[in-house]
Amino acid sequence: MKRIASLLVAVAMPVLLVAYTPSTSRQGGEEASPIYGLTIPAGYRDWKLISVGRVVGHNNDLRAKLGNDVAINAYREGKIPFPDGTIIARLAWHEVTSEENNKALRDVDSFVAGSATNLEFMVKDSKKYASTGGWGFAQFTDGKPDSEALHKTCFPCHEPAKDQDFVFTRYAP
Amino acid sequence: MKRIASLLVAVAMPVLLVAYTPSTSRQGGEEASPIYGLTIPAGYRDWKLISVGRVVGHNNDLRAKLGNDVAINAYREGKIPFPDGTIIARLAWHEVTSEENNKALRDVDSFVAGSATNLEFMVKDSKKYASTGGWGFAQFTDGKPDSEALHKTCFPCHEPAKDQDFVFTRYAP
């Protein structure tokens, strides 16, 4: 048993260290979002990709949706509603033209992610957030939660996606 | 020791299972790219996000760059040249308008990832690929490698990015 235990230490520790090593620049923030009381989840920048998109209007951004393991497994298994513990992160960046890419690619126009805009999260907790479809919402700008007025708009905006458990984003193949 | 061992089994096994469970739909393909002999790396869809972008011209796509752990660590540490073992994946999808998002967001235009276009990889092996800056290249469409003629264009196109070790993509914050 001692040998098995040592083996387990040897095998398990690197995996555990990788899983739990804090990455300071990607740590969660301390301040919680109004209404929902959510902080930036630690390690979200390491989560797996759900999909990408962009919005033209206020920001002209490029965006990525990342999911924690609960979210990714639910997406891949087509599990609706999403189980408690699901967290979906929306990262976004100002879209900028890449002159460098355009020179190399010549006959196309290439756009890339510039500076970050804001950061959004949806967290599933069907009891805690029963009055908003089981979801808590949060938006952070420069690491600080945005206003209560803004957070009041989250759920009404997501309501039309009720058939997909209030989530608009589909998993990209 | 027995109790510690049991605890380790309890703690370690779920982590190990998550790390090593094969995901059939995301397995690597069998057929190798011409010139460079690269197959689709198993598990690439689970890799971490480097950045996002889009190209307007032939495809009007949305794209994501993912990196294996060697790639992500090198990016975050600003390590140039990238170490051997680095793999960068470029996923791309046809960009489609999301009428559903537009209805919810009202005064903006939202675009999302539609069906996949093709899949590209850069693999760093400074000895094996010495004549092409240490990089092997591969492009796959519907899981099959594209032509030799196409693969001859990869390195010349990447040459202008010599100062960043032939990699155009920057890490998105």
Chai-1 contact restraints between the chains, C-beta under 6 A:
chainA,res_idxA,chainB,res_idxB,connection_type,confidence,min_distance_angstrom,max_distance_angstrom,comment,restraint_id
A,M1,B,K2,contact,1.0,0.0,6.0,A-B,restraint_1
A,M1,B,A5,contact,1.0,0.0,6.0,A-B,restraint_2
A,K2,B,M1,contact,1.0,0.0,6.0,A-B,restraint_3
A,A5,B,M1,contact,1.0,0.0,6.0,A-B,restraint_4
A,A5,B,A5,contact,1.0,0.0,6.0,A-B,restraint_5
A,L8,B,L8,contact,1.0,0.0,6.0,A-B,restraint_6
A,L8,B,A12,contact,1.0,0.0,6.0,A-B,restraint_7
A,A12,B,L8,contact,1.0,0.0,6.0,A-B,restraint_8
A,A12,B,A12,contact,1.0,0.0,6.0,A-B,restraint_9
A,V15,B,V15,contact,1.0,0.0,6.0,A-B,restraint_10
A,D46,B,K48,contact,1.0,0.0,6.0,A-B,restraint_11
A,K48,B,D46,contact,1.0,0.0,6.0,A-B,restraint_12
A,L49,B,L49,contact,1.0,0.0,6.0,A-B,restraint_13
A,L49,B,A64,contact,1.0,0.0,6.0,A-B,restraint_14
A,S51,B,A113,contact,1.0,0.0,6.0,A-B,restraint_15
A,V52,B,V52,contact,1.0,0.0,6.0,A-B,restraint_16
A,V52,B,L62,contact,1.0,0.0,6.0,A-B,restraint_17
A,V52,B,A64,contact,1.0,0.0,6.0,A-B,restraint_18
A,V52,B,A113,contact,1.0,0.0,6.0,A-B,restraint_19
A,G53,B,F111,contact,1.0,0.0,6.0,A-B,restraint_20
A,G53,B,V112,contact,1.0,0.0,6.0,A-B,restraint_21
A,R54,B,F111,contact,1.0,0.0,6.0,A-B,restraint_22
A,V55,B,V108,contact,1.0,0.0,6.0,A-B,restraint_23
A,V55,B,S110,contact,1.0,0.0,6.0,A-B,restraint_24
A,V56,B,D109,contact,1.0,0.0,6.0,A-B,restraint_25
A,G57,B,D107,contact,1.0,0.0,6.0,A-B,restraint_26
A,G57,B,V108,contact,1.0,0.0,6.0,A-B,restraint_27
A,L62,B,V52,contact,1.0,0.0,6.0,A-B,restraint_28
A,A64,B,L49,contact,1.0,0.0,6.0,A-B,restraint_29
A,A64,B,V52,contact,1.0,0.0,6.0,A-B,restraint_30
A,W93,B,A172,contact,1.0,0.0,6.0,A-B,restraint_31
A,N101,B,F168,contact,1.0,0.0,6.0,A-B,restraint_32
A,A104,B,C157,contact,1.0,0.0,6.0,A-B,restraint_33
A,A104,B,P160,contact,1.0,0.0,6.0,A-B,restraint_34
A,D107,B,G57,contact,1.0,0.0,6.0,A-B,restraint_35
A,V108,B,V55,contact,1.0,0.0,6.0,A-B,restraint_36
A,V108,B,G57,contact,1.0,0.0,6.0,A-B,restraint_37
A,D109,B,V56,contact,1.0,0.0,6.0,A-B,restraint_38
A,S110,B,V55,contact,1.0,0.0,6.0,A-B,restraint_39
A,F111,B,G53,contact,1.0,0.0,6.0,A-B,restraint_40
A,F111,B,R54,contact,1.0,0.0,6.0,A-B,restraint_41
A,V112,B,G53,contact,1.0,0.0,6.0,A-B,restraint_42
A,A113,B,S51,contact,1.0,0.0,6.0,A-B,restraint_43
A,A113,B,V52,contact,1.0,0.0,6.0,A-B,restraint_44
A,A113,B,A172,contact,1.0,0.0,6.0,A-B,restraint_45
A,A116,B,P173,contact,1.0,0.0,6.0,A-B,restraint_46
A,C157,B,A104,contact,1.0,0.0,6.0,A-B,restraint_47
A,P160,B,A104,contact,1.0,0.0,6.0,A-B,restraint_48
A,F168,B,N101,contact,1.0,0.0,6.0,A-B,restraint_49
A,A172,B,W93,contact,1.0,0.0,6.0,A-B,restraint_50
A,A172,B,A113,contact,1.0,0.0,6.0,A-B,restraint_51
A,P173,B,A116,contact,1.0,0.0,6.0,A-B,restraint_52
